[in-house]
Amino acid sequence: MAREQDQEFQINFDTNAFINRLKSYSIIKRIPYNMMNLRVDITAIDITAKAIMLLSKTPKEYLVFHPFNNHYIYISDIISIMNKLGLNIKGSNQKEFNEALQETMKDESNAIKISGFIASMNKGENRSFISSKNDYTMEILYHLGFKWPLITNEYLSTFIKYLIDLDFFD
């Protein structure tokens, strides 16, 4: 994800599945209510690098780690910030969402923009935010004096503004 330092995102942001899912919701102008309560981890890349550097100094017996921010954020919080920045995404029941999706797909340029989202839905991945655990890694990081920072609204807002300024959501 974006750096903690300045919220600048990876150079190939347009291939990031999570960001493209958010883009799809902004194009459809809807998100199903059942998606809004999903939790995701937002892990700033510069902080992740610090965690990896610390973990690389552990004894070789400690081989497998999964460093990611253990402070989760709800999709609804991200959508709320997107809406405050003018992207206008409404919560909806599944029927309303499907109708809006069908309407969006009538426009060929929009259909192309959300093709990855459609492909994931067709694979049954419409709830494709993957849940994982990193308890072991966190124990080691705590032992090393490392703690993930909370993701703030300011971080999310600056990050979303950065993508808006790059015309990503158009």
Stockholm file with secondary structure:
# STOCKHOLM 1.0

chainA/1-170         MAREQDQEFQINFDTNAFINRLKSYSIIKRIPYNMMNLRVDITAIDITAKAIMLLSKTPKEYLVFHPFNNHYIYISDIISIMNKLGLNIKGSNQKEFNEALQETMKDESNAIKISGFIASMNKGENRSFISSKNDYTMEILYHLGFKWPLITNEYLSTFIKYLIDLDFFD
#=GR chainA/1-170 SS CCCTTTCCCCTTGGGCHHHHHHHHHHHHTEEEHHHHTCEEECCCHHHHHHHHHHHTTSCTTCCCCCCCCCCEEEHHHHHHHHHHTTCCCEEECHHHHHHHHHHHHTSHHHHHHTHHHHHHHHTTCTTCCCCCCCHHHHHHHHHTTCCCCCCCHHHHHHHHHHHHHTTTTC
#=GC SS_cons         CCCTTTCCCCTTGGGCHHHHHHHHHHHHTEEEHHHHTCEEECCCHHHHHHHHHHHTTSCTTCCCCCCCCCCEEEHHHHHHHHHHTTCCCEEECHHHHHHHHHHHHTSHHHHHHTHHHHHHHHTTCTTCCCCCCCHHHHHHHHHTTCCCCCCCHHHHHHHHHHHHHTTTTC
//
